[in-house]
């Protein structure tokens, strides 16, 4: 397995900088794994590929405004803090810029003093551990007031008010992600209602997407790439529902690579799943025997990324790269705010 096997050339103008005017009007490239066919549809047509008795599994994680712009107390130097993971109340693992100028002991201020913190340690990856002072009201309210949505690094603009809604799925419930599960961005409440009316189950799980989703693979052999751990939850009712769908011959349609990794983390040999919560470093690459997932809704992913490797494991590397080439020729929009694929 070579990293160069997952390279492709994407014109910069195809990297979507804004979402589609309407969520379900984005385009949908359909890959038939068995037929070898490629179709070109719109996302609202997804329903025609779903059957009564199937289940759509969604990731209900919610992106929080993890990006803070402020200053060093004492000098007024500008700083940027990116919240990654809360260790305990008020203590966070973070990324900070400029890192070399933010040693342990530094005091930082955001929103004119609305939030203040002190750097108390370093993380294994070179980030900072900070402890926030107590605030008037709740920390979450203060973060909502002055934090910014953490748009991906390939979106070359500042977050706008509209991103608060559009860089979030319509079914997001539990805060904890620093990146959206972007395959879900295409769904509207109306489309989900139509899917339910067709007799397709909607089953929620949780995986809080971490910053590692944006980190490229650099190891010549991708199998040496270290995955960062991400928190996941599968409720007892969700696990039981998935088991019933599999036992009755229905298909499990995963909405996004985060759902695939969650389900394959908790998979049993018979295709059912275990309930529970925990942390996963699941890295799926070819060849891989999928035990739970039967079809996949996903966006177009970066070259040499773990996400592209997962899709290649599901549909075959050569077929996926052929589909990507066709998508480029047909001017599909790529990455988080781009168009979607159905692999079935």
Secondary structure as the mmCIF struct_conf table of DSSP 4:
data_model
#
loop_
_struct_conf.conf_type_id
_struct_conf.id
_struct_conf.beg_label_comp_id
_struct_conf.beg_label_asym_id
_struct_conf.beg_label_seq_id
_struct_conf.end_label_comp_id
_struct_conf.end_label_asym_id
_struct_conf.end_label_seq_id
HELX_RH_3T_P HELX_RH_3T_P1 UNK A 3 UNK A 6
HELX_RH_3T_P HELX_RH_3T_P2 UNK A 12 UNK A 14
STRN STRN1 UNK A 15 UNK A 15
BEND BEND1 UNK A 17 UNK A 18
BEND BEND2 UNK A 21 UNK A 22
HELX_RH_3T_P HELX_RH_3T_P3 UNK A 23 UNK A 25
BEND BEND3 UNK A 26 UNK A 26
STRN STRN2 UNK A 27 UNK A 31
TURN_TY1_P TURN_TY1_P1 UNK A 33 UNK A 35
STRN STRN3 UNK A 38 UNK A 42
HELX_RH_3T_P HELX_RH_3T_P4 UNK A 43 UNK A 49
TURN_TY1_P TURN_TY1_P2 UNK A 52 UNK A 53
STRN STRN4 UNK A 55 UNK A 59
STRN STRN5 UNK A 61 UNK A 63
STRN STRN6 UNK A 67 UNK A 72
TURN_TY1_P TURN_TY1_P3 UNK A 73 UNK A 75
STRN STRN7 UNK A 78 UNK A 88
TURN_TY1_P TURN_TY1_P4 UNK A 89 UNK A 90
STRN STRN8 UNK A 91 UNK A 97
BEND BEND4 UNK A 98 UNK A 98
HELX_RH_3T_P HELX_RH_3T_P5 UNK A 99 UNK A 101
TURN_TY1_P TURN_TY1_P5 UNK A 104 UNK A 105
STRN STRN9 UNK A 107 UNK A 110
TURN_TY1_P TURN_TY1_P6 UNK A 111 UNK A 114
STRN STRN10 UNK A 115 UNK A 122
TURN_TY1_P TURN_TY1_P7 UNK A 124 UNK A 125
BEND BEND5 UNK A 126 UNK A 126
STRN STRN11 UNK A 128 UNK A 132
HELX_LH_PP_P HELX_LH_PP_P1 UNK A 133 UNK A 134
BEND BEND6 UNK A 136 UNK A 137
HELX_RH_AL_P HELX_RH_AL_P1 UNK A 139 UNK A 146
STRN STRN12 UNK A 148 UNK A 148
TURN_TY1_P TURN_TY1_P8 UNK A 153 UNK A 154
BEND BEND7 UNK A 155 UNK A 155
BEND BEND8 UNK A 157 UNK A 157
TURN_TY1_P TURN_TY1_P9 UNK A 161 UNK A 162
HELX_RH_AL_P HELX_RH_AL_P2 UNK A 163 UNK A 166
TURN_TY1_P TURN_TY1_P10 UNK A 167 UNK A 167
BEND BEND9 UNK A 168 UNK A 168
TURN_TY1_P TURN_TY1_P11 UNK A 170 UNK A 171
STRN STRN13 UNK A 174 UNK A 177
BEND BEND10 UNK A 178 UNK A 179
HELX_RH_3T_P HELX_RH_3T_P6 UNK A 182 UNK A 186
HELX_RH_AL_P HELX_RH_AL_P3 UNK A 189 UNK A 197
TURN_TY1_P TURN_TY1_P12 UNK A 198 UNK A 199
STRN STRN14 UNK A 201 UNK A 207
HELX_RH_3T_P HELX_RH_3T_P7 UNK A 211 UNK A 214
HELX_LH_PP_P HELX_LH_PP_P2 UNK A 215 UNK A 217
BEND BEND11 UNK A 219 UNK A 221
HELX_RH_3T_P HELX_RH_3T_P8 UNK A 222 UNK A 224
HELX_LH_PP_P HELX_LH_PP_P3 UNK A 225 UNK A 229
STRN STRN15 UNK A 230 UNK A 234
HELX_RH_AL_P HELX_RH_AL_P4 UNK A 236 UNK A 247
TURN_TY1_P TURN_TY1_P13 UNK A 248 UNK A 249
STRN STRN16 UNK A 252 UNK A 255
BEND BEND12 UNK A 256 UNK A 256
HELX_RH_AL_P HELX_RH_AL_P5 UNK A 257 UNK A 265
BEND BEND13 UNK A 266 UNK A 266
STRN STRN17 UNK A 267 UNK A 267
TURN_TY1_P TURN_TY1_P14 UNK A 269 UNK A 270
BEND BEND14 UNK A 271 UNK A 271
STRN STRN18 UNK A 273 UNK A 273
STRN STRN19 UNK A 276 UNK A 280
BEND BEND15 UNK A 286 UNK A 287
BEND BEND16 UNK A 291 UNK A 292
BEND BEND17 UNK A 294 UNK A 294
STRN STRN20 UNK A 295 UNK A 299
TURN_TY1_P TURN_TY1_P15 UNK A 303 UNK A 304
HELX_RH_AL_P HELX_RH_AL_P6 UNK A 306 UNK A 315
HELX_RH_AL_P HELX_RH_AL_P7 UNK A 317 UNK A 329
TURN_TY1_P TURN_TY1_P16 UNK A 330 UNK A 331
STRN STRN21 UNK A 334 UNK A 334
BEND BEND18 UNK A 335 UNK A 335
TURN_TY1_P TURN_TY1_P17 UNK A 336 UNK A 337
BEND BEND19 UNK A 338 UNK A 338
STRN STRN22 UNK A 340 UNK A 343
#
